[in-house]
Amino acid sequence: MTTTSYPAGAREGLAAARPKAAAVRLWRGRAADPAWARPAFLGLLLLTLLAYLWNLSASGYANSFYSAAVQAGGESWKAMFFGSLDSANAITVDKPPAALWPMALSVRLFGLGSWQILLPEVLMGVGTVAVLYAAVRRRFSPAAGLIAGAVLALTPVAALMFRFNNPDALLALLMTVTVYCVLRALEDARTKWLLWAGVAVGFAFLAKTLQAFLILPPLALLYAVCAPAPVRRRLGQLALSGLAAVVSGGWWVAVVELWPASSRPYVGGSQHNSFLELTFGYNGLGRINGDETGSVGGGGGGRGGGGWGSTGLDRMFNAEVGGQISWLLPAALLLLVAGLVVTWRGQRTDTARAAFLAWGGALLMTAGIFSFMAGIFHQYYTVALAPYIAALVGMGVTVLWEERARPAAAVALAASAGLTAWWSYVLLGRTPDYLPWLRWAVLVAGLGAAVGLALAGRIGRGLALGAAGVGLVASLAGPFAYTMSTLDTGHTGSIVTAGPRGASMGGGPGGGRFGRGPDGRGQAPGQRQGQAPQGGGGTLPPGGAPQGTGNGMPTQLPGGAQLPGGGRFPGGWAPGGPERGGPGGMGGLLNGAQVGSRAKALLKADAGKYTWAAAAVGAQNAASYQLATGRPVMAIGGFNGSDPSPTLAQFKKYVAEGKIHYFLSGGGMGGGMGGRRGGPGGAGGSSAITTWVEAGFEKVTVGSATLYDLTAPVK
């Protein structure tokens, strides 16, 4: 054995040099990269972080449904594990809890507040940009990775959801990680990368159930055909990856299903207290065929998506969805075809072609399901498409640029720029009062760049680069403007949309079916930023963003479907009105309620004597009071108020045992709705509970809120 001796002090010098060398490597990146690559990448991440942090607290508690579960998880480990809506563990959210865990840990560490809840979502957005860059840059170039990362960061719906507390942010991150791992596995058929892909899919399932599986068919087929390994090994690796997905996602499911139902919270969104039922019903096939028992728009199978917008190939481009995601979607589809043409003559194991097939297959599969699903569909779901579109644009543009000497490649590159300019002109025309000059500037610049790019193989490199730069700026100008509007706006409630007023014409001014107010800033008419709606007398969450504001739709469901009972749900709830959960916007069902200071003080008084300070029909209504008081509030019937939990008999038992102090009037769909759709809510659900309480206990009016004191029966 030989040993190396160092002069006195040399060891200390080497130790001191290591951190400097590491810093240089971090800044310099790979030796083969141009000097600008790593600084540009780090700059992209920094700009994304700063942009997504801008005005973050304007959204307050964002979706109070999930924020209440985060607050509960910050107080109770059991509530955190199950995803309970309150720390007393009455009922869970209607999703698995993985997306709640980072936010709940943040609240545990730093306390409850808007930043503590939303900062983990911002970091997920930055992480998604980083993973996408790494995936695209690895096979193509730093320029391709930077273009892909910039396109993702500037997609309006991405800027919305990476600053919002729905599960979609974590899902988008994990889906991007999944594609990255599969691409790494395709390089040399290493099993570990497929195993990591399976783990990512399993945890994505714990974020948003079966949506995590949408991209698996094209990715599995791609690996089975193109991986550089014998067929038997490929199939064995895929089986191991599937096992990894089952284990990483199934352990939590097994615990929930095996845990005694009497000692865990009710599984929200199910009709029989079963997570498997929730997975394959309300959150599974029900989303495809529209038959979602207990849903706001459930029971709509065969309606062609009438309750949630029209279905068809044009859904991603229509007036409701187009401004959220489709700015570069036509170009991405064109570049997918062009990229496959350029790489088609490669060997079976060619990784460039595999990359186009992986990102393209994920895009087509997910967009196809979104386009034709007849069940609940919200515009913000399309954030799942953003990484796939961005990757195809980054890869396709750089591949065609390298092939620009070939006339066909130059024409395809020019066509992508011209097509994007035209489509941006169309999308910007849907909001004619918003920067009216921009649509013409984009059109003229984009078409001019297209002419230059068509001649890129014949003109000098400098002129070609100039045309490419103008084309890139023109292509990103529209989504950049919509993204800036999104970043400058607070978003609250269950259904939110990106962009300025009218960017998603789902019914009423402000965009979104039950979304923002007429000024497009999440406010009610005549209301200043951070001011409570007139007559509400409410307290606001951190950041001053109003809860439950929006344009009221007193007799309609999404897509124009009529509410039953002449604009009134069973159980006594009707949309609109401060005592019914906030002004407009189906307050109490899709948005939180305004909580007045007097009502807040009343609920907090002696709250420590009770398991639940109050109970309310519908999770949004309950969540608002829980967030305002910091005390557990039971959400009767879960999100819609239609889950059979608790039953009337169970609720009577809780009241007799002195576990609930007040009953909050209004909110939710009501158990009658669940019963009408075949669920077991019916007479034993929230409608019956409401009737029993109103007939048997003293009514207390505090400001605009109506409560019933469950410790004071009517004599």
N, C-alpha and C positions, 0 to 999 in steps of 0.2 A: 504494500500500500504506500502510495506517495502522498505527501502532504505539501500544501503550499504555505510558505511563510511570507508574511507581510512586514514591511518596515514599521517601526513604531509610529503609531498614529494613523496608519493607512486604513486599518479596519474602521476607525471612527469616520474617516473621510468617505469610505465606500458607503457606510450606513447613512451618512448625511446626503450622499449623492442619489441614493435610491428614490426618495420622494420627488426630487427634482426630475429624475429620469422618467418617473411615472407621470408627472405633470406634463412633461414634454410629449410623451407618447399619447396622452389624452388629447392634447392640443393638436399634435401633428397627424395622428391617425396612422393609417397603413403607409408603409414606405412607398408603395406603388401609387398612392393617391396624389393628385396635385396639391400644392400647398394650401390652396383655398378651401379644400373639401371639408376638413374637420372643423375649421372655424365657422364655415357657412352652416354646417350641420348644428353645431352648438348654438349658433345665433338663431337658427330656426326654432330650436327648442326653447330658447330664452324668450323669443318674441311670442311664441305660442303660449307660454306660461303667463307672460305679462298681459297678453290680450285676454286670455280666459279669466284672469284674476280681476280684470277691470270691472268695476261696478258690480262685483259678485254679490254683495249683500243686498242689492236691490231686489233680489228674488225672495228675501226673507227665508221662510221655511220651505219655499218652492212647493213641492207636492206634500201637503201636510199629512197625507195618508202615510207616506213612508217616513216622514220626519217624526211622527208620533212613535212609530216602531223603533226608530233610531234612539229617541229619547228613552223609550222603555228598555232597550238593550243597554243603554248607558247606565241604567240603574239595576238591572237584573240580568245575570248571566244566563238564566233559563230563558228569559224573554229574548235575549240576543241569539241564543242557539236556535230557537224555534221560529224566530221572526214574529214575535207577538206584538200586537198593537198597543198593549199596555203592560206595565210591569207586574200586574196581578195575573197575567196570562189567561185572559178570557178567550181570545181568538187571535189567529195569525193574519198576516197579510195574505193576499191571494197569489203569492209567488214564493218560491223557496228563498232562503234568507241570505245567500252569499253576498249579494250586492249591498245588503245592510251592514254586514260585518265591518268593513273598513270605516264606514261612517260612525257606527256605534263605538268602535275603538277610539276614534278621534274624539267623540263626545266624552268618553270615559277619561281621556287624558287631558282635554282642554275645556271641558264644560259644554253646555248646550248653547248653540248659537248658529247663525246662518253660515259663517265661514267654516266653523267646525264640521258642519254637515256637508257643505259643498266643496271644500278644498280637496278631499279625496277624489271627487269626480273630475276636478281640473287636472289632478295628477294622472288620472287614468287617460285623459285626453292627450297630455304630453307624452305619456308612455306609449300610446297607440301610434302617435307620429314617429316616435323613435323606433319602434319595432317595424313599422312600415318602411321607414328609410333603410333600416338594416336589411330587410328582406329584398327590396328592390335594388339597392346599391350592390349587394353581394354578387349578383349575377350580371348586372348591367353596368352602371356607372354611378359615381356620386351625383352627377347632374340628374340622372333619372330618379335617384332617391330623394333629392331635394325637391324636384318638381312634384313627386308623389306626396311628400310630406306637406308641402305648401297647399296643394289641392285639398288634401284632407282637412288641414287646419282652417281653411277658408270656406269649407262647405257650410252653408247656413245651419242646417240641422245638426251638424257636428258641434258647431259653436253653441247651439242651444243645449244639447244633451250632455255635453261634457262640462256643463255648469248647472246641471239639474240633477235631482236625486232619484230619478227612476233607474231601474236595473239596466237600461240600454247602454249606459257608458261602459260598465264592466263587460257586458256581452260583446260590444264592439272590440274592446281590447283583447279579450280572450279569443275571439274569432280570428283576429289578425295574428295573434300568437300561434294559433293552430295552423294557419296557412304557412307561416314562417317555418314552423317545425317540419311540416310535410315537405317543403322545398329543400330544407337541409337534409332530410332523409333521402330525397331523390338524388342528391349529389353522389353518395357512395353507399346507399342502402344500409346506413347504420340504424340499428334497432332502437337505440336510445332516443333518437329524434322522433320516431313514431310513437314511442311511449310517452314522451312529453306532449305530443299532439293529443294523445288520448286523455292525458291529465287535464290539459286545457279545456277540452270538450266537456269532460266531466264537471269541472267547476263552472263552465258556462251553463251547463244544465241546471246547476244550483243557483244560477242567476235568473234564468228565464226559461226553464224547462225545455220543451221540445224544439224551440227555435234554434237552440244550439246545434241541432242535428241536421239542419237544412243543407249545410255545405258538405256533409259527410259523403253522400253518394258520388258527387263528381271527384272529390279528393281521393276516396278509396279506389274508384275505378282508375284514376290517373296513376296512382301508385302501383296498382296491380298490373298495369300495362307497361309503364315506362321506367320503373325502378331498375337499376343495374344489378340484378340478382336473379338467380333461378326462380322459376314460377313457384315452386314449393316454398321457398324461403319467403317470397313476397307475401304469399297467402298466410303463412305462419306469422309474419310480422304484423300484418293487418289484424289477425286474430288477437295477438298480444296487445295491440293498440286499443282494440275494442274492449278487451278485458280491463285495461288501464282506465278507460273512460267509465266503465261500469263501476269499478272500485272507487274512483275519485268522486263520482257523483252519487253512487248508490249507497255509500256508507250512511249518509245522512238520511236518505229515504228509509233505509232499513231500521234505523233508530226510531224514526217517527212512527213507522208502521208497527213496530214491535213494542213501543212504549205504551203502557196502559193509558187508554183514552181518558180515564178519570183523573189522571195526574198530569196531563199536558193540555195545552190550549187546543181549542177546536181548530181544525184546518180550514181557514177562510177560503171561500170560493167553491168549496165542495158542498154537496147536499147530504153526504153520509159520513162526514168527519174522516175522510180518507185522502191522503196526498196522491195516491195513485189515481183516484177518481178525478182529482183536480188536474193532474198531469195529462190524462188522456181525454178528459171531457172539456171542462171550461177553458183550460189553457192548451188543449190539444186539438182533437178533431172538431170541437165546437168552433174554433177559430177558422177552420177551413169551410165547414158546411153551414155555419151560422146558427147551429142549434145549441146555444149556450144556456143551459138551464140556470135560472137565477140571475142572468145578465141584464144589464140595462137595455140591450138591444137583442137579447137572446130569442131563441125560437124562430129565427128567421131563415132557416134552411130553405133553399130554393128561391130566395128573393133576389138572387143576383147581386147581393151586396147592397140592396136598396136601403138598408138601415145605416150603412156606414160608407156610403158613396158607391158610385157605379164601378163595377169590375170590368176588366178587359185589358188588352195589351197597352192601351193608352193611359192606364191609371197612374203610372209614375210620371206622366207628363201633363196631367190635367190641371185644372185651376186650383185644386185642393192640395196637390202634392208637388207639382212641378217646381215651384219656387223654393221648396225645401231641399231638393236633392238632384234635380235633373239638369243642372246647368251644363255639366260636362258628360252627362250620360250618353247623348248621341255620339259625341267624339270617342268616348270609351268603347262603345260598340264598334264603331268604324275602326279604331286602332286595334281592337281585338282581332278583327278579321285581317287587317293589314299585317299585324305581328305574326299571325299564324301562317300567312302566305310567305312572309320573308323567311320564317324558320321551318317551314314544312319539310324541306328536303334534308333536314338534319337526321341523325340517327335516332333510333327508338328512345335512347336515354338522353337526348339533348335537353339540357336544363333550361335553356332559354324558351323553347317551345313549351316545356312543362310549366314554366312560370305563367305564360299566357293562358294555358289551359286551366291552371289552378285558380288564378284570380278571376278569369272569365267564367269558369264553371261555377264558382261561388256567387258571382254576380247574377248570372242567368238563373240559377236555381232559386236564389232568395228573391230576386225581383219577380220571377214567375209566380211564386207562391203569394207574394204580396199583391200581385196584380189581380189574382183570381180568388183570393180568400173572401168568403161571404160573411164571415163573422166580424167581431170587433176589429177594427183597423184604425189606427191613429197615424197621422202624418209623421210623427216623430219616430215611428218604427223604422223609417227609411235610413236612419243613421247607420244601420247595419250594412247598407250598401256603400257608404262613403269610402271605407278603406279599399274596397274592390275597384271602384271607379278610379280612385286616385292612383292605385298601382298600375292599372291599365294605361292611364294617361301618361304617367312617368315613363313606363317601359316603351309604350308605343311611339311616343314622340322622339325619344332618343334613338330607337332602332331605325325609324324612318329617316332621322337626321343623318345617321351614319350611311344610309343607303341613298342619300339625296341625289347622287350622280345618276341614278337610274330614274328615268322620267316617271315611271309608275309610282315609285316611292315618293318623289317630289309632289306629284299630283295628290297622292293620298294625304301627305302632310298638309298641303294647302287646303284640301277638302275638310280636314278636321278643324283647321282654324276658321274657315269660312262657315262651316256648319255650326260651330260653337258661337260665332258672332251673330249669325241669324237667330239661333235659338235664344241667346241672351236678349236680343232685341225683342223677341216675342214675350219672354218672361217679364222683362222690364216694362213692357207695354201693358201688363196686367195690373201694374200699380202706376198709372199714368201721372199721378200727382207727386210721385216720389222721384226726385232727381230727373225730371223729364228730358234733360239734355243728354243724360248718360246713355240711353239706348241708341241714340244716333251716333254718339262718339264711338261706342263699342262696335256698331255695325260698320261704320266707315273705316275705323282702324283695323278691324278684323278682316274685312274684305281686301283692304290694301295689303295687309300682311299675307293674305292668301295668295295674292298675285305674286308677291316677292318670293314666297316659298315655292310656288310652282316653277319658278325659274332658279331655284337655289342651286341646282347643279350647273348652271351656266354663268351665273354672276360670281363675283368675288366672294371670298369667305366673309369679309367684313360686312358687305351688304346683306348676305344671307343671314348672318348673325343678327343684324339689325331687324330684318323682317321677322325672324324667329322671336326676338325680344318683344317687338310690337304685338305679334300674335299672342304671345303668352300673357302680356299685360291686358290685352283686350279680352282674352278668354277668362281671366280671373277678375276683371273689373266688376262684373255683375254680382257674382257671389261674394266678392269682397264688400261691396256696398251693403248687401243684405246681411252679411255677417256683422259688419259694424253696427247696423241697426239692431241686430240681435243682442250684441254685447252691451249696448246702451240701454237695454230694456229689461225691467224686472219681469219674471214669469212665475205665475203661481197657478195652482190648481192641477187637475188631473189631465187635461188636454191642452197642450201648449204648442205653439207654432213659431217658427223662426221668421225673421225678416220684418219689413215695415207693415203698416196697415194694409190689409187686403192681399198680403203675400200668399195666404192660403184661404181661398174664398169658400169656407165651409158653411157659411150661413151667418150673415150679419157682419157689420163693420169690425175692423180690428183683426180679422183673420182668425181662423179656427172655429170649430163648431160651437164651442161654449167657452171661447178663449178670451182674448184681451178686449179692453174697452174700445170705444169708438175712436180714441186718439191713438190707438195702436201701442200704448205704453202700459197696458195692464191696469188701467184705471177706469173708474166709472165717470160718467159725464160730470163736468164741473169739478172734478177732483184733482187736486195737485198731487205731485209725486210725494208719497209718504203720508198722505192725508187719508183719514178714514172716510168711507162713503157717507154721504149726507144721511142723517137719520140712523146710522148704524151705531154710533156712540161706542165704537169698538176700540180695542187696543190692538196695536200692530206688532208683528214679529220683529226680531232684530233686522235692522236695515230699513224699516219703515214700509216695506212692501205690503200692499193690501192683500188680504186673503179673501178669495171668493168674489172678486169683482169680475165684471164682464158684461157682455151684451145679452140681456135676457131673451130666452126663447120660450115663452110660457106654455106653448102647446105642442112643441115638437121635440122629437129625438133626433140624433144625428142623421143627416141625409134627408131630412124632411118627414120622417115617419112620425105619425101623430101619437101623442101620449094617450094612454088609455084613460077612460073616465073623464073626457073633456078637459084634459090638461092637468089631471090630478092623479097621483099614484094612490093605490090602496095604502091604508095606514095613516091617512090624513095629511100626507106630505104633498106640497105643491111647490113648483119652482118659483123663485123670486120672493122678495119681501124679506126684510131684515130678520123677522122672527122665525123665518123658515130657512135660516142658514146663510143669510147674506144676500145682498142685492143682486138679482139676476144670476145668469150663468149657471142655473141649476144648483145654486148654493146649497151646501149640505150634502149633495150627492157627488158632484164632480169638483167642487171647490170647497174650501174651508169656510167656516162661519166667522163673523166678527164677534169678538167676545168683549162685552162692555166691562168697565172697571168694577161696577157694582156686582154684576154676575160673577166675575172672577173672585171678588172678595167673599161673596156668599159661599161659593164652592170650596174655597180654601179654609173657611172657618170650620174647625173641628174635623177636618178631612182625615186627620190621623186616626180617628176612631173607626174608620170604615175601610173596607178592602177597596172599594171604588167610590170616589167622591161623587160620581154621577154615572148615569147610563144614558145613551142616546142611540137613536136608530140611524144606522149608517156610519161608516168609519170616518168620513171627512168631518162630519159634525162633531163626533166624539173627539177626533184628533185635535181640532181647534181648541176645545176646552182643556184638553190634556196638556197641550203645549203652552197654553196661557197660564194654567195653574200649577203645572208640574206634578199633578196628582193623577193617579190612574182613573181613566174614564172608560167604561165598558162600551164597546161598539156592538150594539145589538144587530145581529144579522150580517156582520162584516161590512165589506165595501158598499154593496148595494142595499144592505138592509134586508136581503132576501135569503141569507143562509139561515137554517133552522137552529141557530145558537144565540142565546139560550131558548129553550122552549118556554112556553108560558108557565108550565109547572116548575121548571128550574128557576125561572125568574122569581116566581112567588116564593120559592124556598130561600133564595138569596135575600129577598126583602124581609121575610120572617126572621132570618138570622141576623138582620141588621148590618148586612154587608154593603148595601148601596144607599147613599143618602138622598140623591135627587135623580129625577128623570127629566131629561131635556126634551122639550117638545119639538117636533119637526125633524126633517132630514131623512135621507135614504129612500129606497124604493118601497120598502114595506114587505112584510111576509106574504101579504096577499098576492103580490106580483110573483114571488117565488112559487106560491101554490098554483097560480094561474098557468105557469109554464110547466107544471108537472112536478115541481119540487115539493118536498114535504113541509115547506114553510107554512102555507095555508093558515088555518085558524089557530095553529099553535105557534105561529111566528111573530114577527114584530108588530103586525097589524093587531093581533089579539092582545099583545102586551100593551100597546098604546091604548087600546080600548079599556082594558082592565085598570090601567093607571089613571086615566082621565076620569073614570067613574068612581074610583075609590080613594083618591088622595087629594089633599089640598093643593090648589093651584097658587103658584107664586109668580108674580110678574115683576121682573127687575129690568128697568129700562125697556129695551125691545125684546128681551128674552122671556120666554115662558117656561117655567120649571114646575115640577110637582115634588113636594116633600114626601118621600117614601117613609118617613118616620111619623107622619101626621095623617092617619087615615081620616076620611070624611066621617063625621059623627051622624 
